[in-house]
Amino acid sequence: MTTRVTRLYRFSASHRLHSARFSEDENTRLYGKCNNPFGHGHNYVLEVTAEGPVDRGTGLILRLAELDRLVRDRVLNLFEDRNINLDVPQFRDLVPTTENIAKVISDLLREYWESYVSGASRLVRVHVQETDRNGFEIWVRSEAAKIDTQSEREKVVV
């Protein structure tokens, strides 16, 4: 049986939604008040969901301290109290929309998961809540699901 656990984290950061590919007018039309040249900040809520079998010995899916260390070392230390546009290298050429923030966080967690988290659990979901009304999430597919999808595509492409 597979069980899921979701852990919440909070961080504050500022950003400006602006793309060098667009003119000032286009940026203003596209991003509105979020294109303010001085930026603006949010108190983000990050949800990280993992799934896996419950270990018979510990009764746990994963050790929360390991997950906490991963998120602290690889995500919170990077984003907390930062200007995302200027201080987070992944956003040098990437607009720091919350969609992109969720993707970058998901990529970081997937990259370092096995270095921090022991056992058979895996990352399945990253959700970033930007405001009361805006939240964005990434569902992380397992390698087996990717292989199954690839096999289905190959069947269709006959």
C-alpha positions in Angstrom: 0.0 0.0 0.0 1.2 3.5 -0.9 0.6 6.4 1.5 1.3 10.1 0.9 2.5 12.8 3.3 2.4 16.5 2.6 4.7 18.9 4.5 4.3 22.7 4.5 7.0 25.4 4.5 6.8 29.2 4.4 9.2 31.7 2.8 9.1 35.4 1.9 10.6 36.7 -1.3 10.2 39.5 -3.8 10.1 39.4 -7.6 9.2 41.5 -10.6 7.3 39.9 -13.5 9.2 41.3 -16.5 10.6 39.8 -19.7 13.4 41.3 -21.8 11.7 39.8 -24.8 8.9 42.3 -24.6 8.7 46.1 -24.7 7.8 48.1 -21.5 4.2 48.5 -22.8 3.9 44.8 -23.5 5.2 43.9 -20.1 2.8 46.3 -18.4 -0.1 44.8 -20.4 0.9 41.3 -19.8 1.9 41.5 -16.1 0.0 44.5 -14.9 0.9 45.7 -11.4 3.3 42.8 -11.0 5.6 44.5 -13.5 6.3 47.3 -11.0 10.0 48.3 -11.5 10.6 48.1 -7.8 9.1 44.6 -7.5 6.8 43.3 -4.9 6.8 40.5 -2.3 4.9 37.5 -1.2 4.7 35.2 1.8 4.7 31.9 -0.1 3.5 28.6 1.2 5.3 25.6 -0.2 3.7 22.2 0.0 5.8 19.1 -0.7 4.1 15.8 -1.1 5.9 12.4 -1.1 4.5 8.9 -1.4 5.8 5.5 -0.7 5.2 2.4 1.3 5.0 2.6 5.1 8.2 1.1 6.5 7.3 -1.8 8.8 10.0 -1.0 11.3 9.6 2.8 11.6 5.9 3.1 10.6 7.0 6.0 8.4 6.9 6.8 4.7 10.0 8.9 5.1 11.9 10.7 7.9 10.5 14.2 8.0 13.8 15.5 9.3 15.5 14.4 6.0 12.8 16.1 4.0 13.1 19.3 6.1 16.8 19.3 5.6 16.4 18.9 1.8 13.9 21.7 1.6 15.9 24.0 3.9 19.3 23.4 2.1 18.1 23.4 -1.5 15.0 25.6 -1.5 14.5 27.9 1.5 18.2 28.9 1.6 17.9 29.9 -2.1 14.6 31.8 -1.9 14.0 33.1 1.6 14.2 36.9 1.9 15.6 37.1 -1.6 14.8 39.1 -4.7 14.2 36.2 -7.0 15.1 38.1 -10.2 18.5 39.1 -8.9 19.4 36.5 -6.3 18.3 33.2 -7.6 20.5 32.0 -10.5 17.8 29.9 -12.2 15.9 33.2 -12.9 18.6 35.1 -14.7 16.8 34.5 -18.0 13.5 33.1 -16.7 10.5 35.2 -15.6 9.8 34.5 -11.9 6.1 33.7 -12.3 4.9 31.3 -9.6 4.4 28.7 -12.3 8.2 28.9 -13.0 9.0 29.1 -9.2 7.1 25.8 -8.7 8.9 24.2 -11.6 12.4 25.3 -10.4 11.6 24.0 -6.9 10.3 20.7 -8.3 13.5 20.4 -10.3 15.7 21.1 -7.3 13.9 18.6 -5.1 14.0 15.9 -7.7 17.7 16.5 -8.4 18.7 16.1 -4.7 16.0 13.8 -3.4 18.1 10.6 -3.2 21.0 12.5 -1.6 18.8 13.6 1.3 15.9 11.2 1.7 16.5 7.6 2.5 14.0 4.8 1.9 11.6 4.1 -0.9 9.6 7.4 -0.9 9.4 9.6 -3.9 8.4 13.2 -4.6 5.0 13.4 -6.2 3.8 17.0 -5.9 5.0 20.5 -5.3 2.5 23.3 -4.7 3.4 26.9 -4.3 0.7 29.2 -2.9 1.4 32.8 -3.8 -1.7 34.6 -2.6 -5.0 33.6 -1.1 -6.3 33.3 -4.7 -3.3 32.0 -6.6 -1.6 28.6 -6.1 0.4 26.6 -8.6 1.4 22.9 -8.5 3.6 20.5 -10.3 2.7 16.8 -10.3 5.9 14.7 -10.6 5.5 11.6 -12.6 7.3 8.5 -11.6 9.9 7.0 -13.9 7.6 4.0 -14.4 4.8 6.3 -15.6 7.1 8.0 -18.0 8.1 4.7 -19.5 4.5 3.6 -19.7 3.6 6.9 -21.5 6.5 6.4 -23.8 5.4 2.9 -24.6 1.8 4.1 -25.3 3.2 6.8 -27.7 5.3 4.1 -29.5 2.1 2.0 -29.9 0.3 4.9 -31.4 3.0 5.9 -33.8 2.9 2.7 -35.8 
